[in-house]
Amino acid sequence: MMGFLGNLVWLIFGGLIAGLGYIIAGLALCLTIIGIPFGLMTIRIGFATFAPFGKEVVELPRANSPLRIVFNVVWIVLFGWELAIGHLFWGLVLTLTIIGIPFGKQHFKLIPLALMPFGRDLRPVAGH
């Protein structure tokens, strides 16, 4: 129930806009053949951004395969570092207030996914 309430408040106070931003950017990337893998990953991050409470970033099997490493390097250079800095900035801003700490933690949680998304996913926490 707490995860649901956290996600609801998250959506109202910026999570919906952030997720939609990721999805729109992903659709734009999908307009080119070269951009399709990056666009699909951006859309997946967008849906993960809608409801981060009660989830954790997990490394998928073969997360460090050669192709995923190449995609992550390209991602970091073109998009990842900016997205990670954005999540770091908002995480720091939100943790300045007591009420913002849980939301700041969600931004911190999204940093590894925003930085190197290929081979990683946001999944429900085991046991919840």
MODELLER restraints for C-alpha pairs under 7 A, 6 or more apart:
rsr = mdl.restraints
at = mdl.atoms
rsr.add(forms.Gaussian(group=physical.xy_distance, feature=features.Distance(at['CA:3:A'], at['CA:53:A']), mean=5.14, stdev=0.5))
rsr.add(forms.Gaussian(group=physical.xy_distance, feature=features.Distance(at['CA:3:A'], at['CA:54:A']), mean=5.38, stdev=0.5))
rsr.add(forms.Gaussian(group=physical.xy_distance, feature=features.Distance(at['CA:6:A'], at['CA:53:A']), mean=6.20, stdev=0.5))
rsr.add(forms.Gaussian(group=physical.xy_distance, feature=features.Distance(at['CA:7:A'], at['CA:51:A']), mean=5.13, stdev=0.5))
rsr.add(forms.Gaussian(group=physical.xy_distance, feature=features.Distance(at['CA:7:A'], at['CA:52:A']), mean=6.79, stdev=0.5))
rsr.add(forms.Gaussian(group=physical.xy_distance, feature=features.Distance(at['CA:7:A'], at['CA:53:A']), mean=5.79, stdev=0.5))
rsr.add(forms.Gaussian(group=physical.xy_distance, feature=features.Distance(at['CA:11:A'], at['CA:50:A']), mean=6.43, stdev=0.5))
rsr.add(forms.Gaussian(group=physical.xy_distance, feature=features.Distance(at['CA:15:A'], at['CA:49:A']), mean=6.47, stdev=0.5))
rsr.add(forms.Gaussian(group=physical.xy_distance, feature=features.Distance(at['CA:15:A'], at['CA:50:A']), mean=5.62, stdev=0.5))
rsr.add(forms.Gaussian(group=physical.xy_distance, feature=features.Distance(at['CA:16:A'], at['CA:50:A']), mean=5.96, stdev=0.5))
rsr.add(forms.Gaussian(group=physical.xy_distance, feature=features.Distance(at['CA:19:A'], at['CA:46:A']), mean=4.15, stdev=0.5))
rsr.add(forms.Gaussian(group=physical.xy_distance, feature=features.Distance(at['CA:19:A'], at['CA:47:A']), mean=6.08, stdev=0.5))
rsr.add(forms.Gaussian(group=physical.xy_distance, feature=features.Distance(at['CA:19:A'], at['CA:49:A']), mean=5.23, stdev=0.5))
rsr.add(forms.Gaussian(group=physical.xy_distance, feature=features.Distance(at['CA:19:A'], at['CA:50:A']), mean=5.50, stdev=0.5))
rsr.add(forms.Gaussian(group=physical.xy_distance, feature=features.Distance(at['CA:20:A'], at['CA:46:A']), mean=6.44, stdev=0.5))
rsr.add(forms.Gaussian(group=physical.xy_distance, feature=features.Distance(at['CA:22:A'], at['CA:42:A']), mean=5.73, stdev=0.5))
rsr.add(forms.Gaussian(group=physical.xy_distance, feature=features.Distance(at['CA:22:A'], at['CA:43:A']), mean=5.94, stdev=0.5))
rsr.add(forms.Gaussian(group=physical.xy_distance, feature=features.Distance(at['CA:22:A'], at['CA:45:A']), mean=6.84, stdev=0.5))
rsr.add(forms.Gaussian(group=physical.xy_distance, feature=features.Distance(at['CA:22:A'], at['CA:46:A']), mean=4.64, stdev=0.5))
rsr.add(forms.Gaussian(group=physical.xy_distance, feature=features.Distance(at['CA:23:A'], at['CA:42:A']), mean=6.42, stdev=0.5))
rsr.add(forms.Gaussian(group=physical.xy_distance, feature=features.Distance(at['CA:23:A'], at['CA:43:A']), mean=4.44, stdev=0.5))
rsr.add(forms.Gaussian(group=physical.xy_distance, feature=features.Distance(at['CA:23:A'], at['CA:46:A']), mean=5.26, stdev=0.5))
rsr.add(forms.Gaussian(group=physical.xy_distance, feature=features.Distance(at['CA:26:A'], at['CA:39:A']), mean=3.85, stdev=0.5))
rsr.add(forms.Gaussian(group=physical.xy_distance, feature=features.Distance(at['CA:26:A'], at['CA:40:A']), mean=6.12, stdev=0.5))
rsr.add(forms.Gaussian(group=physical.xy_distance, feature=features.Distance(at['CA:26:A'], at['CA:42:A']), mean=4.83, stdev=0.5))
rsr.add(forms.Gaussian(group=physical.xy_distance, feature=features.Distance(at['CA:26:A'], at['CA:43:A']), mean=5.02, stdev=0.5))
rsr.add(forms.Gaussian(group=physical.xy_distance, feature=features.Distance(at['CA:27:A'], at['CA:39:A']), mean=6.02, stdev=0.5))
rsr.add(forms.Gaussian(group=physical.xy_distance, feature=features.Distance(at['CA:29:A'], at['CA:35:A']), mean=4.88, stdev=0.5))
rsr.add(forms.Gaussian(group=physical.xy_distance, feature=features.Distance(at['CA:29:A'], at['CA:36:A']), mean=6.15, stdev=0.5))
rsr.add(forms.Gaussian(group=physical.xy_distance, feature=features.Distance(at['CA:29:A'], at['CA:38:A']), mean=6.73, stdev=0.5))
rsr.add(forms.Gaussian(group=physical.xy_distance, feature=features.Distance(at['CA:29:A'], at['CA:39:A']), mean=4.63, stdev=0.5))
rsr.add(forms.Gaussian(group=physical.xy_distance, feature=features.Distance(at['CA:30:A'], at['CA:36:A']), mean=4.28, stdev=0.5))
rsr.add(forms.Gaussian(group=physical.xy_distance, feature=features.Distance(at['CA:30:A'], at['CA:39:A']), mean=5.00, stdev=0.5))
rsr.add(forms.Gaussian(group=physical.xy_distance, feature=features.Distance(at['CA:41:A'], at['CA:117:A']), mean=6.96, stdev=0.5))
rsr.add(forms.Gaussian(group=physical.xy_distance, feature=features.Distance(at['CA:48:A'], at['CA:122:A']), mean=6.30, stdev=0.5))
rsr.add(forms.Gaussian(group=physical.xy_distance, feature=features.Distance(at['CA:52:A'], at['CA:106:A']), mean=6.30, stdev=0.5))
rsr.add(forms.Gaussian(group=physical.xy_distance, feature=features.Distance(at['CA:53:A'], at['CA:106:A']), mean=6.91, stdev=0.5))
rsr.add(forms.Gaussian(group=physical.xy_distance, feature=features.Distance(at['CA:54:A'], at['CA:124:A']), mean=5.84, stdev=0.5))
rsr.add(forms.Gaussian(group=physical.xy_distance, feature=features.Distance(at['CA:54:A'], at['CA:125:A']), mean=5.85, stdev=0.5))
rsr.add(forms.Gaussian(group=physical.xy_distance, feature=features.Distance(at['CA:55:A'], at['CA:122:A']), mean=6.03, stdev=0.5))
rsr.add(forms.Gaussian(group=physical.xy_distance, feature=features.Distance(at['CA:55:A'], at['CA:123:A']), mean=5.13, stdev=0.5))
rsr.add(forms.Gaussian(group=physical.xy_distance, feature=features.Distance(at['CA:55:A'], at['CA:124:A']), mean=4.10, stdev=0.5))
rsr.add(forms.Gaussian(group=physical.xy_distance, feature=features.Distance(at['CA:55:A'], at['CA:125:A']), mean=4.91, stdev=0.5))
rsr.add(forms.Gaussian(group=physical.xy_distance, feature=features.Distance(at['CA:56:A'], at['CA:122:A']), mean=5.35, stdev=0.5))
rsr.add(forms.Gaussian(group=physical.xy_distance, feature=features.Distance(at['CA:56:A'], at['CA:123:A']), mean=5.53, stdev=0.5))
rsr.add(forms.Gaussian(group=physical.xy_distance, feature=features.Distance(at['CA:56:A'], at['CA:124:A']), mean=6.25, stdev=0.5))
rsr.add(forms.Gaussian(group=physical.xy_distance, feature=features.Distance(at['CA:56:A'], at['CA:125:A']), mean=5.75, stdev=0.5))
rsr.add(forms.Gaussian(group=physical.xy_distance, feature=features.Distance(at['CA:57:A'], at['CA:113:A']), mean=6.82, stdev=0.5))
rsr.add(forms.Gaussian(group=physical.xy_distance, feature=features.Distance(at['CA:57:A'], at['CA:120:A']), mean=6.60, stdev=0.5))
rsr.add(forms.Gaussian(group=physical.xy_distance, feature=features.Distance(at['CA:57:A'], at['CA:121:A']), mean=5.52, stdev=0.5))
rsr.add(forms.Gaussian(group=physical.xy_distance, feature=features.Distance(at['CA:57:A'], at['CA:122:A']), mean=4.45, stdev=0.5))
rsr.add(forms.Gaussian(group=physical.xy_distance, feature=features.Distance(at['CA:57:A'], at['CA:123:A']), mean=6.37, stdev=0.5))
rsr.add(forms.Gaussian(group=physical.xy_distance, feature=features.Distance(at['CA:58:A'], at['CA:120:A']), mean=5.57, stdev=0.5))
rsr.add(forms.Gaussian(group=physical.xy_distance, feature=features.Distance(at['CA:58:A'], at['CA:121:A']), mean=5.48, stdev=0.5))
rsr.add(forms.Gaussian(group=physical.xy_distance, feature=features.Distance(at['CA:58:A'], at['CA:122:A']), mean=6.22, stdev=0.5))
rsr.add(forms.Gaussian(group=physical.xy_distance, feature=features.Distance(at['CA:58:A'], at['CA:123:A']), mean=6.74, stdev=0.5))
rsr.add(forms.Gaussian(group=physical.xy_distance, feature=features.Distance(at['CA:59:A'], at['CA:119:A']), mean=5.98, stdev=0.5))
rsr.add(forms.Gaussian(group=physical.xy_distance, feature=features.Distance(at['CA:59:A'], at['CA:120:A']), mean=4.53, stdev=0.5))
rsr.add(forms.Gaussian(group=physical.xy_distance, feature=features.Distance(at['CA:59:A'], at['CA:121:A']), mean=6.65, stdev=0.5))
rsr.add(forms.Gaussian(group=physical.xy_distance, feature=features.Distance(at['CA:60:A'], at['CA:119:A']), mean=5.22, stdev=0.5))
rsr.add(forms.Gaussian(group=physical.xy_distance, feature=features.Distance(at['CA:60:A'], at['CA:120:A']), mean=5.46, stdev=0.5))
rsr.add(forms.Gaussian(group=physical.xy_distance, feature=features.Distance(at['CA:62:A'], at['CA:119:A']), mean=6.98, stdev=0.5))
rsr.add(forms.Gaussian(group=physical.xy_distance, feature=features.Distance(at['CA:63:A'], at['CA:118:A']), mean=6.97, stdev=0.5))
rsr.add(forms.Gaussian(group=physical.xy_distance, feature=features.Distance(at['CA:63:A'], at['CA:119:A']), mean=3.91, stdev=0.5))
rsr.add(forms.Gaussian(group=physical.xy_distance, feature=features.Distance(at['CA:63:A'], at['CA:120:A']), mean=6.72, stdev=0.5))
rsr.add(forms.Gaussian(group=physical.xy_distance, feature=features.Distance(at['CA:64:A'], at['CA:119:A']), mean=6.86, stdev=0.5))
rsr.add(forms.Gaussian(group=physical.xy_distance, feature=features.Distance(at['CA:68:A'], at['CA:118:A']), mean=5.61, stdev=0.5))
rsr.add(forms.Gaussian(group=physical.xy_distance, feature=features.Distance(at['CA:68:A'], at['CA:119:A']), mean=6.58, stdev=0.5))
rsr.add(forms.Gaussian(group=physical.xy_distance, feature=features.Distance(at['CA:71:A'], at['CA:118:A']), mean=6.87, stdev=0.5))
rsr.add(forms.Gaussian(group=physical.xy_distance, feature=features.Distance(at['CA:72:A'], at['CA:116:A']), mean=5.27, stdev=0.5))
rsr.add(forms.Gaussian(group=physical.xy_distance, feature=features.Distance(at['CA:72:A'], at['CA:117:A']), mean=6.88, stdev=0.5))
rsr.add(forms.Gaussian(group=physical.xy_distance, feature=features.Distance(at['CA:72:A'], at['CA:118:A']), mean=5.97, stdev=0.5))
rsr.add(forms.Gaussian(group=physical.xy_distance, feature=features.Distance(at['CA:76:A'], at['CA:115:A']), mean=5.93, stdev=0.5))
rsr.add(forms.Gaussian(group=physical.xy_distance, feature=features.Distance(at['CA:76:A'], at['CA:116:A']), mean=6.68, stdev=0.5))
rsr.add(forms.Gaussian(group=physical.xy_distance, feature=features.Distance(at['CA:80:A'], at['CA:114:A']), mean=5.61, stdev=0.5))
rsr.add(forms.Gaussian(group=physical.xy_distance, feature=features.Distance(at['CA:80:A'], at['CA:115:A']), mean=4.29, stdev=0.5))
rsr.add(forms.Gaussian(group=physical.xy_distance, feature=features.Distance(at['CA:80:A'], at['CA:116:A']), mean=6.74, stdev=0.5))
rsr.add(forms.Gaussian(group=physical.xy_distance, feature=features.Distance(at['CA:81:A'], at['CA:115:A']), mean=5.95, stdev=0.5))
rsr.add(forms.Gaussian(group=physical.xy_distance, feature=features.Distance(at['CA:83:A'], at['CA:114:A']), mean=5.77, stdev=0.5))
rsr.add(forms.Gaussian(group=physical.xy_distance, feature=features.Distance(at['CA:83:A'], at['CA:115:A']), mean=6.95, stdev=0.5))
rsr.add(forms.Gaussian(group=physical.xy_distance, feature=features.Distance(at['CA:84:A'], at['CA:111:A']), mean=4.90, stdev=0.5))
rsr.add(forms.Gaussian(group=physical.xy_distance, feature=features.Distance(at['CA:84:A'], at['CA:114:A']), mean=5.52, stdev=0.5))
rsr.add(forms.Gaussian(group=physical.xy_distance, feature=features.Distance(at['CA:84:A'], at['CA:115:A']), mean=5.54, stdev=0.5))
rsr.add(forms.Gaussian(group=physical.xy_distance, feature=features.Distance(at['CA:87:A'], at['CA:107:A']), mean=5.02, stdev=0.5))
rsr.add(forms.Gaussian(group=physical.xy_distance, feature=features.Distance(at['CA:87:A'], at['CA:108:A']), mean=6.42, stdev=0.5))
rsr.add(forms.Gaussian(group=physical.xy_distance, feature=features.Distance(at['CA:87:A'], at['CA:110:A']), mean=6.92, stdev=0.5))
rsr.add(forms.Gaussian(group=physical.xy_distance, feature=features.Distance(at['CA:87:A'], at['CA:111:A']), mean=6.02, stdev=0.5))
rsr.add(forms.Gaussian(group=physical.xy_distance, feature=features.Distance(at['CA:88:A'], at['CA:107:A']), mean=6.67, stdev=0.5))
rsr.add(forms.Gaussian(group=physical.xy_distance, feature=features.Distance(at['CA:88:A'], at['CA:108:A']), mean=6.14, stdev=0.5))
rsr.add(forms.Gaussian(group=physical.xy_distance, feature=features.Distance(at['CA:88:A'], at['CA:111:A']), mean=6.94, stdev=0.5))
rsr.add(forms.Gaussian(group=physical.xy_distance, feature=features.Distance(at['CA:90:A'], at['CA:104:A']), mean=6.68, stdev=0.5))
rsr.add(forms.Gaussian(group=physical.xy_distance, feature=features.Distance(at['CA:90:A'], at['CA:107:A']), mean=6.78, stdev=0.5))
rsr.add(forms.Gaussian(group=physical.xy_distance, feature=features.Distance(at['CA:91:A'], at['CA:104:A']), mean=3.81, stdev=0.5))
rsr.add(forms.Gaussian(group=physical.xy_distance, feature=features.Distance(at['CA:91:A'], at['CA:105:A']), mean=6.40, stdev=0.5))
rsr.add(forms.Gaussian(group=physical.xy_distance, feature=features.Distance(at['CA:91:A'], at['CA:107:A']), mean=5.04, stdev=0.5))
rsr.add(forms.Gaussian(group=physical.xy_distance, feature=features.Distance(at['CA:91:A'], at['CA:108:A']), mean=5.82, stdev=0.5))
rsr.add(forms.Gaussian(group=physical.xy_distance, feature=features.Distance(at['CA:92:A'], at['CA:104:A']), mean=6.46, stdev=0.5))
rsr.add(forms.Gaussian(group=physical.xy_distance, feature=features.Distance(at['CA:94:A'], at['CA:100:A']), mean=4.58, stdev=0.5))
rsr.add(forms.Gaussian(group=physical.xy_distance, feature=features.Distance(at['CA:94:A'], at['CA:101:A']), mean=5.97, stdev=0.5))
rsr.add(forms.Gaussian(group=physical.xy_distance, feature=features.Distance(at['CA:94:A'], at['CA:103:A']), mean=6.53, stdev=0.5))
rsr.add(forms.Gaussian(group=physical.xy_distance, feature=features.Distance(at['CA:94:A'], at['CA:104:A']), mean=4.89, stdev=0.5))
rsr.add(forms.Gaussian(group=physical.xy_distance, feature=features.Distance(at['CA:95:A'], at['CA:101:A']), mean=4.31, stdev=0.5))
rsr.add(forms.Gaussian(group=physical.xy_distance, feature=features.Distance(at['CA:95:A'], at['CA:104:A']), mean=5.29, stdev=0.5))
rsr.add(forms.Gaussian(group=physical.xy_distance, feature=features.Distance(at['CA:113:A'], at['CA:120:A']), mean=6.51, stdev=0.5))
rsr.add(forms.Gaussian(group=physical.xy_distance, feature=features.Distance(at['CA:113:A'], at['CA:121:A']), mean=6.99, stdev=0.5))
